[in-house]
Every structure is written in C-alpha cells, then in structure tokens.
C-alpha cells in the first residue's frame, strides 16, 4: 500500500522514511492477521463431524492470540507515526490472496484448508521479519514472536493431518479446496 506522505514523526533512531517503510510492511501483516482471525472464527462456526468439539475448541484460543497480534501490529504502526488501517474494505482492497473458500464442512476438511492458510501467513510473516531485520529490531522482534505462535498453531492443525510416519494427507494439494478434499480422504 503506497503512502501519500511521510509521517510527521517516527520512533527515535529511525528516519521518517524508514519508519514509513516499516509501517507499510506492518500494514500488510495487519491485513493478513485480521483476515486470519476472521477465517479462524469462520471455521469455528462452520466445522462439523466427529472431530467437531476438538477443532471447535482448538480454534478459539488461536482467534484470541491472533487478535492480540492484530492489536500489537496496529499499535506498532501508530508508534511509528502512521495511522493503521483496519477497515474491512481496505483489507479486501489491499489483500493479494483469495477469500477462504470452505463453508460448512467436516473438521478434517477445514483443517486441510487451514493448513494452506497457515503456510501462506507464515511464509509472508517470515518475509516481513527478514525485511525488518536491518531496519528496526523492535518490529523484527514483534514479528519473530508472532512467528513462534503462528508456527505452533500450524503444528496443532498439521498434527490432525499427519500419519504416525509423518506423511501429510494434504501433501501435493494445490489450494484450500484441494487440500480439504485430500484431508477428507487421507
């Protein structure tokens, strides 16, 4: 998202140009995390089948933690002197990924699709952490801390899709719908 003008201030030891660059990176993460928490809640409401309660209850703490990440990212953007944008329209206009594609479905199907979602979020979060490593250690630390939690949640999801030998039922799937179908047959 291109910024029309530089902030009037940023944190000490950063130039306003670097503060704006870091804030732009964080805005992309804010969009992704807002989307993730909504997707997680959607799954929570639409999961069905024999694993319903396990997945239903596993998802809510993830929602809460991702919402906390959203708040931390937005507050960091504001600290850098830029206004964070958290409106649904701005998120949809700026995102580079498709909307979550699974409605009411079995728990394992949702977990297959969610595995794909977490892969994308984590890969982009890692890229953002790398991009801020030299620019701003505080932002980098924030993103690395988020990665710890996101990777843990991903493991929780993936554990439902793995065989005892470590084979992933969704291996080779291309996108959420294929991953959901592969998980349900896996």
C-alpha angles and dihedrals in degrees: 000000000000117000117223094213140004120262117262090235142002136184119304114274094027124094115232087247092056091043089054091047092051091046090052090053090048092049089060089052091047089055093048094047092047089051091047094052091050091047091050091051090048089054091047090057097041105041116117141173139052094324092048100115095043093052095037091055094040092057101054096066088049090053091051093049093046090049088054089051090051091054093047092050093047091049091049090052089052091047088055089058098256127114111244114227114217104160120127093235093053091048093051093045093050103039120104097200134076124258116266105279106202122091126179105351145137121294094247092049091053091047091052090053093041089054087062091048092052092048090056095044093047095047091051092044090053090050090051091049090051091047091054097041094095097027103053126000093195093057090042090053090050092052094045089052089052090050090058091057096040092051090049091052089047089054090052089054095042092050088068090055100045130094120224087262092056099255112146115224090215096051110139095014116142110217136339099297094051091045091050091050093046092049092052090054095038 
